[in-house]
Amino acid sequence: MSYRIPTEDTLIEVISEVMEEHQMFTSQRRFSAAVSETLRRRDPEARVSPERVRRIAILNGLVRLEIHAADTEERSRYRRCPVCSSKMRRLKNMTIYDGTVTNGYRCTVCPYWTGMRKRVPNRYVFHVEEVDGR
């Protein structure tokens, strides 16, 4: 059984088409299933993972993302965002002794953030990206 990995440009077109039709998805599973179904209509051998669909949609500004996460007891030491694989930026505060302390981390691309305790994403809600303030 062979399969074909679609190009990023093809996925951008398919994701845009799916988001125009549905406006919102309340889970990554439903979103990727709709994208896969539309993609298979174009190319029956094409396959794409849910993670790749999510990353391409976020990095190309095709969706507005809402992230639901659970706190854990582990310390967060993210270098890369667990949602979109972009770099994380440290959130710092000044101390009264003129030093700085790290309070958490924020993704430079998507809305993911975490404090000193790791937040694990467990649900994504995808909305149509609003254009021109609509």
C-alpha positions in Angstrom: 0.0 0.0 0.0 1.7 3.2 -1.2 0.8 6.7 -0.2 1.9 10.2 -1.2 2.8 13.1 1.1 1.2 16.3 -0.2 3.1 19.5 -0.5 2.7 22.4 1.9 1.0 24.5 -0.8 -1.6 21.8 -1.5 -2.3 21.5 2.3 -2.7 25.3 2.6 -5.3 25.2 -0.2 -7.1 22.3 1.4 -7.1 23.7 4.9 -8.4 27.1 3.6 -11.2 25.3 1.8 -12.1 23.3 4.8 -12.1 26.3 7.1 -14.3 28.3 4.7 -16.9 25.5 4.8 -16.9 24.7 8.5 -15.8 27.9 10.3 -14.8 26.0 13.5 -13.5 22.7 14.8 -13.6 21.7 18.5 -10.8 19.1 18.2 -7.7 18.3 16.3 -9.1 14.9 15.4 -12.2 16.4 13.7 -10.1 19.1 11.9 -7.6 16.7 10.5 -10.3 14.2 9.5 -12.0 16.9 7.5 -8.7 18.0 5.9 -7.9 14.4 5.1 -11.3 13.7 3.5 -11.0 16.8 1.3 -7.4 15.9 0.4 -8.4 12.4 -0.6 -11.0 13.8 -3.0 -8.2 15.6 -4.8 -5.6 12.7 -4.5 -6.8 9.3 -3.2 -3.2 8.3 -2.3 -2.4 11.5 -0.3 -2.0 11.1 3.5 -1.2 13.7 6.2 -0.8 13.5 9.9 -2.9 15.5 12.3 0.2 17.2 13.8 1.3 18.4 10.3 -2.1 19.8 9.6 -2.1 21.7 12.9 1.4 23.1 12.4 0.8 24.2 8.8 -2.5 25.8 9.7 -0.9 27.7 12.6 2.4 28.7 10.9 0.6 30.0 7.8 -2.0 32.0 9.7 -5.0 30.0 8.4 -6.7 29.5 11.8 -7.1 31.2 15.1 -6.2 28.7 17.8 -7.6 28.2 21.3 -5.5 25.9 23.4 -6.8 24.0 26.4 -4.1 22.6 28.6 -3.6 20.7 31.9 -1.0 21.7 34.5 1.4 19.0 35.7 3.9 18.8 38.6 6.9 18.8 36.3 9.0 21.9 35.7 8.7 23.3 32.3 11.9 23.6 30.3 10.6 24.0 26.8 12.9 25.1 24.1 10.4 24.5 21.4 6.6 24.9 21.5 4.7 21.6 21.9 1.9 23.0 19.7 3.7 24.5 16.6 7.4 23.7 17.2 8.4 27.4 17.2 10.9 28.9 19.6 9.7 29.7 23.1 10.5 33.1 24.7 11.2 33.4 28.4 8.9 35.5 30.5 11.0 37.4 33.0 10.4 39.8 35.9 12.7 42.1 37.7 13.5 41.4 41.3 13.9 44.0 44.0 17.6 43.4 44.0 17.9 44.4 40.3 18.1 40.9 39.0 15.7 38.9 36.8 13.7 35.8 37.4 12.0 33.5 34.8 8.3 33.2 35.4 7.4 31.0 32.4 7.6 30.7 28.7 5.5 31.9 25.7 5.5 30.7 22.1 6.7 33.3 19.6 4.0 32.2 17.0 0.9 30.6 18.6 -0.9 31.5 21.8 0.7 28.6 23.9 2.3 29.6 27.2 3.4 27.9 30.3 4.4 28.9 33.8 7.2 27.3 35.8 5.0 24.1 36.0 4.6 22.4 32.6 1.2 22.9 30.9 0.4 20.0 28.5 -1.9 20.8 25.6 -4.9 18.4 25.6 -7.5 20.1 23.4 -7.4 22.5 20.5 -10.2 24.6 19.1 -9.7 25.9 15.5 -11.5 29.0 14.4 -11.5 30.8 11.0 -8.9 33.5 11.1 -10.6 36.8 11.2 -9.6 39.2 8.4 -10.0 43.0 8.5 -11.5 43.0 12.0 -14.5 40.8 11.2 
